Amino acid sequence: MDDKRDTQQFEIPREKRSPRDTLLGVYDAMREKGYDPVNQIVGYLLSGDPTYITSHNNARYLISRIERDELLEELVRAYVERK
């Protein structure tokens, strides 16, 4: 029997996209819209201003779900691990 005095918990499932997958998706969305994705993503990472990212394909929402330092970490890791 449920006790009506107990607090119920509700969690909205969070989308589990890796920083890498997010960056690739945002990159593709920027290209589709005719933007230079590298310049736009750098603008976003430096400023934190989401208007550098298009809303096409939900890219702005997706990139805003990940901390900028996590995105930078992913970029540095991918760069230094290239051989």
N, C-alpha and C positions, 0 to 999 in steps of 0.2 A: 504494500500500500504506500502510495506517495504521500510525503508530508508536504502540505501546501505552503509551509513556512520556509522550506528550503529554497535557496536561490537557484534558479535555473541558469545554465550558461549556454550562450549561443555564440558560435564562431562562424564567421564568413570565411569560406575556404580561400586562401591566398593562392594566386597563380604562381606556380613554381617554374619560372623561367630563369635560366642562368644569365649572368651579366653578358656572357659571350653571345648567347642566342638573342638577347635583347638588342645588343649593339648591331648584330647582323640584320635583324629585322628593321631597326631604325635606319640603318644604312640603305637597305633596299627601298624603304618607303621614301627616303629623301631623293634617291636616284629616280624613282618613278615620277616624282613631282618635278624633276628638273633642277633640283638643288645640288650644290657640291656638298656631299655628305660629310666629308672630312672637315671642311671649314665650319659647317653648321654644328657638328658634334663638338668640335673644339670650342666654339662660341658658347655652347651650352655648358660644357665642363668648366670653363673659366668663369662664367658669370652666374651660373645657376638659373638663368632665365629660360624657362621652358619654351618661350616663343621662338627660339632658334630651331626647334624641332617641329616638323609638320604634324598635324593631327591625322594625316592620311594613314590608313591602316592601323589606327590607334597608337601610332608611334610615340606621340607625346605622353600619353597615359603610361605606356609600357616603360619608357625611360625614366619617368618620374617615380616609378615603384622601386627603383634601385638607387641606393646612395651613390653620389658622384664619386666618392673615394673608392667604392667597389668597382665602378666602371674604369677608373684610372688604373687601379690595380690589375684588372683584367687586360687592359691595353699594354701596360708595361710587361706583364708576364708573357703575353703573346709575342711582343717585340723581342725580348731577350731570349726567348726559347726558340726563335727561328734560327735555322741553321742551313 
